[in-house]
């Protein structure tokens, strides 16, 4: 160590240089690229989970469009499913909608299965229409044999015609006179 002649303390420049070199070494070591970490980032560990969710989303979208909104599969592919290809920032997502030859639609049971005829580990995802509820996504381990056990909501019919029941319980809207402080002509 170098001492100054007046204060008998280490020269400040020497200590600062030593501290700076240690800091530089620590920073380079800490932020150096790690090849094993880079390999982990490049590998999608959730590929099959993502595919499962994507197939379930497509099954539910198709089921609701077909059996709730009474649309055609072509309309659904052109409108909803084509827009799902792109994220909210406009970037292309890695999973495209499953082609119609990999989709089974049963119009009698009102069910949709997405991912049929594939050998990948992601399961076929199914969706079924339930009265009063719309479509529900079935679990990956469920089949269409489980459809009768799914919930339904059967509401009793109205006792009268909805047009004869006043709003909000029905469709009848009665005219009421405007209050005295409201000018009806100004509202028109």
C-alpha positions in Angstrom: 0.0 0.0 0.0 1.1 3.5 -0.7 0.9 5.9 2.3 0.8 9.6 2.0 3.5 11.4 4.1 1.1 13.7 5.9 -1.9 11.6 6.9 -0.5 8.1 7.1 -3.7 6.8 5.4 -4.0 4.8 2.2 -4.1 6.9 -1.0 -7.8 7.2 -1.9 -7.1 6.6 -5.7 -5.6 3.2 -4.9 -8.6 2.0 -2.9 -11.1 3.4 -5.4 -9.3 1.6 -8.2 -9.4 -1.7 -6.3 -13.1 -1.3 -5.5 -13.9 -0.3 -9.1 -12.1 -3.4 -10.4 -14.0 -5.6 -8.0 -17.3 -4.0 -9.0 -16.5 -4.3 -12.7 -15.6 -8.0 -12.3 -18.8 -8.7 -10.3 -20.9 -6.9 -12.9 -19.4 -8.8 -15.8 -19.8 -12.1 -14.0 -23.3 -11.4 -12.9 -24.7 -10.2 -16.3 -22.6 -12.5 -18.5 -24.7 -14.5 -21.0 -25.6 -17.9 -19.6 -25.9 -20.5 -22.4 -28.0 -22.9 -20.3 -30.4 -20.1 -19.5 -30.7 -19.2 -23.2 -31.5 -22.8 -24.0 -34.3 -22.7 -21.4 -35.8 -19.6 -22.9 -35.8 -21.0 -26.4 -37.7 -24.2 -25.3 -41.4 -24.0 -24.7 -42.0 -26.1 -21.6 -45.7 -25.3 -21.7 -46.3 -26.2 -25.4 -48.9 -28.9 -24.7 -50.7 -26.9 -22.0 -50.9 -24.0 -24.4 -52.2 -26.3 -27.1 -54.8 -27.8 -24.7 -56.1 -24.3 -23.8 -56.0 -23.2 -27.5 -58.1 -26.3 -28.6 -60.6 -25.7 -25.7 -60.9 -22.1 -26.7 -61.6 -23.1 -30.3 -64.1 -25.8 -29.3 -66.0 -23.3 -27.1 -66.0 -20.6 -29.7 -67.3 -22.9 -32.4 -69.9 -24.5 -30.1 -71.3 -21.1 -29.1 -71.3 -19.8 -32.6 -73.0 -22.9 -34.0 -75.6 -23.7 -31.4 -76.3 -20.4 -29.6 -75.8 -17.9 -32.5 -76.8 -20.3 -35.3 -73.9 -19.4 -37.5 -71.9 -21.5 -40.0 -68.4 -22.9 -39.4 -67.1 -20.8 -42.3 -68.4 -17.6 -40.7 -66.7 -18.5 -37.4 -63.4 -19.2 -39.1 -63.5 -16.0 -41.1 -64.5 -13.8 -38.2 -63.7 -15.0 -34.6 -61.0 -17.6 -35.2 -59.1 -15.6 -37.8 -58.9 -12.6 -35.3 -57.6 -15.0 -32.6 -54.5 -15.5 -34.7 -53.2 -12.1 -33.8 -52.4 -10.7 -30.4 -53.6 -7.3 -29.1 -50.4 -5.8 -30.5 -50.8 -7.3 -33.9 -48.2 -10.1 -33.6 -48.9 -13.5 -35.0 -49.6 -16.1 -32.3 -47.9 -19.5 -32.7 -51.2 -21.5 -32.7 -53.5 -21.3 -35.7 -57.1 -22.5 -35.6 -57.4 -26.2 -36.1 -58.5 -27.0 -39.7 -62.0 -28.3 -40.2 -60.8 -31.8 -41.0 -59.5 -32.0 -37.4 -62.8 -30.8 -35.9 -65.9 -33.0 -35.3 -69.3 -31.2 -35.1 -72.3 -33.2 -34.1 -75.5 -31.2 -34.8 -77.8 -33.8 -33.1 -76.0 -33.8 -29.7 -74.8 -30.1 -30.2 -71.2 -30.9 -29.5 -67.8 -29.9 -31.0 -64.5 -31.8 -30.7 -61.2 -30.1 -31.7 -57.9 -32.0 -32.4 -59.3 -35.3 -33.7 -57.0 -37.6 -35.6 -53.7 -36.2 -34.2 -51.0 -38.2 -32.4 -49.6 -35.4 -30.3 -49.8 -35.5 -26.5 -52.3 -32.7 -26.3 -55.8 -34.2 -25.8 -58.9 -33.7 -27.9 -60.9 -30.8 -26.4 -64.6 -31.0 -26.4 -67.5 -28.5 -25.9 -71.2 -29.3 -25.5 -74.3 -27.1 -25.6 -76.4 -27.2 -22.4 -80.0 -25.9 -22.3 -80.2 -22.6 -20.5 -76.4 -22.2 -20.1 -75.0 -22.2 -23.6 -71.8 -24.2 -24.3 -69.4 -25.5 -21.7 -65.9 -26.8 -22.2 -65.5 -30.4 -21.1 -62.4 -31.5 -19.2 -59.6 -33.2 -21.1 -60.5 -36.6 -19.7 -64.2 -36.3 -20.5 -65.9 -37.8 -23.5 -69.2 -37.2 -25.1 -70.6 -40.0 -23.1 -70.4 -37.6 -20.1 -72.6 -35.0 -21.8 -75.9 -36.1 -20.1 -74.2 -35.6 -16.6 -73.4 -32.0 -17.4 -75.6 -29.3 -15.8 -78.6 -27.8 -17.5 -80.8 -24.9 -16.6 -84.5 -25.4 -17.3 -86.6 -22.4 -16.4 -90.3 -22.5 -16.1 -92.3 -20.8 -18.9 -93.8 -17.4 -18.2 -97.4 -17.6 -17.1 -98.5 -15.1 -19.7 -97.3 -13.7 -22.9 -94.2 -11.5 -22.3 -95.9 -8.6 -24.1 -98.5 -8.4 -21.4 -96.0 -8.3 -18.5 -94.7 -4.9 -17.6 -91.0 -4.1 -18.0 -88.4 -5.2 -16.6 -90.0 -8.6 -16.0 -91.7 -8.5 -19.5 -91.8 -6.5 -22.7 -94.7 -4.1 -21.8 -93.7 -0.5 -21.5 -96.4 1.8 -20.2 -96.4 5.5 -21.2 -96.2 7.8 -18.2 -96.8 11.5 -18.4 -93.7 13.7 -18.1 -93.2 15.7 -14.8 -94.4 19.3 -14.9 -90.8 20.7 -14.9 -89.8 18.8 -18.1 -90.5 20.3 -21.5 -91.6 17.5 -23.8 -91.1 19.6 -26.9 -87.4 20.2 -26.0 -86.8 16.4 -25.8 -87.9 15.8 -29.4 
